[in-house]
């Protein structure tokens, strides 16, 4: 009788769960798990990370560096000012010129520019439904 081989399908999920990112709050340097990130946005030339628990931190990474570091199956680059996690998206509204306005959990700052251009809207819809 040959032994049964099992495949650990959770291995990639576990590896993703273990990835962390260095962030700052005041003089403290903290490491947060990628899965805890809700939204990343640029404001006053500072990149801010808000966790799914609505805690806000600064990072020294640019949005481009972060979009390369983070999993494209979990995070989407909305525009020049933001990256969003699938976890906090409630839906979207169609607005003028085929743009999409992203609807997020009410716990997050509402003043953020959460708009996807008409050029990225098809990619966003495809990403959201997969």
C-alpha positions in Angstrom: 0.0 0.0 0.0 1.4 3.4 -1.0 1.3 6.2 1.5 -1.1 9.0 0.8 0.5 12.3 -0.1 -1.2 15.5 1.1 -0.8 18.9 -0.3 -0.8 21.8 2.1 -3.1 24.2 0.2 -3.0 26.7 3.2 0.8 27.2 2.8 0.4 30.3 0.6 -2.2 31.7 2.9 0.0 31.1 5.9 3.0 32.7 4.2 0.9 35.7 3.3 -0.3 36.0 6.9 3.3 36.0 8.1 4.3 39.0 6.0 4.6 42.2 7.9 5.4 45.9 7.2 7.3 48.4 9.3 5.3 51.4 10.2 5.7 54.3 12.6 3.6 56.0 15.2 5.4 58.9 16.8 8.9 57.6 17.7 7.7 54.0 17.8 8.5 51.5 15.0 5.9 48.8 14.8 5.4 45.8 12.4 1.9 45.2 11.2 0.7 42.2 9.3 -0.3 42.7 5.7 -3.7 41.2 6.5 -4.4 43.9 9.1 -4.0 46.7 6.5 -7.3 48.3 5.4 -6.3 51.3 3.3 -3.1 53.2 2.3 -3.3 56.8 1.2 -1.1 59.7 0.4 -1.7 63.0 2.2 0.6 66.0 2.4 3.4 63.8 0.8 3.2 61.3 3.7 2.0 57.7 3.1 -0.5 56.7 5.8 -1.7 53.2 6.6 -5.0 52.6 8.3 -5.5 49.1 9.7 -8.8 47.3 9.6 -9.1 48.3 13.3 -8.9 51.9 12.3 -5.4 52.6 13.7 -3.3 55.0 11.6 0.4 54.8 11.0 3.0 56.4 8.8 5.4 54.5 6.6 8.6 55.4 4.7 7.6 53.3 1.7 6.1 55.0 -1.4 2.7 53.9 -2.8 4.5 52.3 -5.8 6.8 50.3 -3.4 3.9 49.2 -1.4 1.9 48.1 -4.4 4.8 45.9 -5.4 5.2 44.5 -1.9 1.5 43.7 -1.2 -0.5 40.9 -2.7 -2.4 41.9 -5.8 -5.2 39.4 -4.9 -5.9 41.4 -1.7 -4.9 45.0 -2.5 -5.8 47.2 -5.4 -4.1 50.5 -6.4 -7.1 52.9 -6.8 -5.3 55.9 -8.1 -2.2 58.1 -7.4 -3.3 58.6 -3.8 -4.5 55.2 -2.6 -4.3 51.4 -2.3 -7.3 49.6 -0.8 -7.8 46.1 0.8 -10.6 43.9 -0.4 -11.6 43.5 3.3 -13.0 47.0 3.7 -14.9 47.4 0.4 -18.7 47.4 0.7 -19.4 48.1 -2.9 -19.1 51.0 -5.4 -21.2 53.7 -7.0 -21.0 54.6 -10.7 -20.2 58.3 -11.0 -19.7 60.6 -14.0 -17.5 59.7 -16.9 -17.6 55.9 -16.1 -15.6 56.4 -12.9 -16.3 54.4 -9.8 -16.6 55.7 -6.2 -15.6 53.0 -3.7 -17.9 52.4 -0.7 -16.1 51.4 2.4 -16.9 50.6 6.0 -18.1 53.6 7.9 -15.2 53.3 10.5 -12.7 54.7 7.9 -12.0 58.3 7.1 -14.6 59.6 4.6 -12.5 62.4 3.2 -10.3 60.0 1.2 -10.4 60.1 -2.6 -11.6 56.6 -3.3 -12.3 57.0 -7.0 -11.3 54.6 -9.7 -10.8 56.2 -13.2 -12.7 55.0 -16.2 -9.5 53.4 -17.5 -9.0 51.3 -14.3 -12.7 50.6 -13.6 -12.9 47.4 -15.7 -9.8 46.1 -13.9 -11.2 47.0 -10.5 -14.5 45.2 -11.2 -12.7 42.1 -12.5 -10.4 42.1 -9.4 -13.3 42.6 -7.0 -15.3 39.7 -8.4 -12.4 37.2 -8.5 
